[in-house]
Structure formats: structure tokens, C-alpha cells
Amino acid sequence: AMGATVEADGLTLIVHPAQLHAIDIAVPGDISSAAFWLVAGLCHPNARILIRGIGLNPSRTGIVEALQQMGAGSSLTLVDERMEGGEPVADILVTSGQLSGIEIGGDIIPRILDEVPILAVAACFASGTTVIRDAAELRVKESDRIDTTVTELTRLGARIEAREDGMVIHGTGRLSGGPCQSHSDHRLAMALGVAGLLADGETSVADSDAATVSYPEFWDHLSLLAQGGGPE
């Protein structure tokens, strides 16, 4: 579209010299960032959140599939599905729902790996037990996300156990606020922020600025949501 000649050869791309010209590009919202609001909306007892313009490339939608498997059903719906810049995009409407524990592993894991901390929060509010397996790669992320997620959610009263390649979460339907820390991991910081929003009492997250790595406005948006509003 910008005037370049690009050839594909298996996993190799060959780009030839060319004079490029400007075009308008629509950049969809990040599903990994939207995941925090999906879980917040589903697990809060009185929520309705519309998240606009989220990219739904099939390689990234594991979190939506997992939440549907947990019973999100009509509480998580895609609105105005469309193509933008060659990618599937939709608005996502999420309302309060009832989730149930499931077993998650195998082929879906590569498409949900970054969302495991917030998925663990969802599992705390689901009925029954959730098992996450085949996710040993979490141990070499910004933190050991298996141990840090288990440690910090345990601080908030979760019934959660670490496994070598994942974790087991026994849903109790509630968490209790308290001090916790991000371990300088942006995804864990944001997952704990949502956990604190849903928990009874007050929650503090040490090193909360870690969230700015991928979502600089996260805490502002969380504050707006807690007050019953949200970003435009």
C-alpha cells in the first residue's frame, strides 16, 4: 500500500528498494491490554464496559476463548466486527457474568501466555477449580510469573498453588485487599490492580509504575473505572 515490493519465501520476507508514500494506518487496540477490562467487567457484580477497536488476530485471541470456555457467554460479545488494515477488529462489550473453572493447556497456551496473570484473577472469582498447564515459559518472563502470580494472589487471600508448568486456582468468589508488589513486571502489576478493584478492602501495589512499560494510562483508566466512568 505504501509502494514497496515485498516477496515472501517461507518465513523470509524480501523487501526491495522503493520510494514510499504516506498512507493512513489504523492501529487496533491491544487485546492483551483489553484483557484486564474483560476480567474486571466479568467478575465485578455490577459492570458494563465497552472497549472500542480491539484487534482480534486469531493468534492473539486466546484470552477471549478461555473466558468463553469459562462461561462468559453473552456477557462477552463482539460488536461491529470489521476489517481494518487487513486485521479483524471489533468493539468488545463485557458485563457482569458467572465464570466456572476449567483446565487450560496445549495449543491455546502460546496465544494466552501474556494473559495468564489476569486469567488467574478471573479464576479466583470463578466457581470450581482452574488448572493452567503447559505454561513453563512463564518462568522466564519479566518475572517468574508462575511464582510471582501465586505469591501475590495468595497475599490477597486466593487459594492458588504453583506447579512446575503452571498453577491451580480454587475459586472462592472473593479476594481480600492488602499490600502486594509487582516484582517489576508490568502484566503482574496490572493484574493486581484489577484484583484490588474486585477485592474487599484496600489494596496497594508496590512498584506499580511497572505497568507503564506496555500501558502508560492503566492506573488512570482503572481509577476512572472505579469511579464508574472510563476513558473515551
C-alpha positions, 0 to 999 in steps of 0.5 A, spaced: 500 500 500 505 504 501 509 502 494 514 497 496 515 490 493 515 485 498 516 477 496 515 472 501 519 465 501 517 461 507 518 465 513 523 470 509 520 476 507 524 480 501 523 487 501 526 491 495 528 498 494 522 503 493 520 510 494 514 510 499 508 514 500 504 516 506 498 512 507 493 512 513 494 506 518 489 504 523 492 501 529 487 496 533 487 496 540 491 491 544 487 485 546 492 483 551 491 490 554 483 489 553 484 483 557 484 486 564 477 490 562 474 483 560 476 480 567 474 486 571 467 487 567 466 479 568 467 478 575 465 485 578 457 484 580 455 490 577 459 492 570 458 494 563 464 496 559 465 497 552 472 497 549 472 500 542 477 497 536 480 491 539 484 487 534 482 480 534 488 476 530 486 469 531 493 468 534 492 473 539 485 471 541 486 466 546 484 470 552 477 471 549 476 463 548 478 461 555 473 466 558 468 463 553 470 456 555 469 459 562 462 461 561 462 468 559 457 467 554 453 473 552 456 477 557 462 477 552 460 479 545 463 482 539 460 488 536 461 491 529 466 486 527 470 489 521 476 489 517 481 494 518 488 494 515 487 487 513 486 485 521 479 483 524 477 488 529 471 489 533 468 493 539 468 488 545 462 489 550 463 485 557 458 485 563 457 482 569 457 474 568 458 467 572 465 464 570 466 456 572 473 453 572 476 449 567 483 446 565 487 450 560 493 447 556 496 445 549 495 449 543 491 455 546 497 456 551 502 460 546 496 465 544 494 466 552 501 466 555 501 474 556 494 473 559 495 468 564 496 473 570 489 476 569 486 469 567 488 467 574 484 473 577 478 471 573 479 464 576 479 466 583 472 469 582 470 463 578 466 457 581 470 450 581 477 449 580 482 452 574 488 448 572 493 452 567 498 447 564 503 447 559 505 454 561 513 453 563 515 459 559 512 463 564 518 462 568 522 466 564 518 472 563 519 479 566 518 475 572 517 468 574 510 469 573 508 462 575 511 464 582 510 471 582 502 470 580 501 465 586 505 469 591 501 475 590 494 472 589 495 468 595 497 475 599 490 477 597 487 471 600 486 466 593 487 459 594 492 458 588 498 453 588 504 453 583 506 447 579 512 446 575 508 448 568 503 452 571 498 453 577 491 451 580 486 456 582 480 454 587 475 459 586 472 462 592 468 468 589 472 473 593 479 476 594 481 480 600 485 487 599 492 488 602 499 490 600 502 486 594 508 488 589 509 487 582 516 484 582 517 489 576 513 486 571 508 490 568 502 484 566 503 482 574 502 489 576 496 490 572 493 484 574 493 486 581 490 492 580 484 489 577 484 484 583 484 490 588 478 493 584 474 486 585 477 485 592 474 487 599 478 492 602 484 496 600 489 494 596 496 497 594 501 495 589 508 496 590 512 498 584 506 499 580 509 504 575 511 497 572 505 497 568 507 503 564 512 499 560 506 496 555 500 501 558 502 508 560 494 510 562 492 503 566 492 506 573 488 512 570 483 508 566 482 503 572 481 509 577 476 512 572 473 505 572 472 505 579 469 511 579 464 508 574 466 512 568 472 510 563 476 513 558 473 515 551 
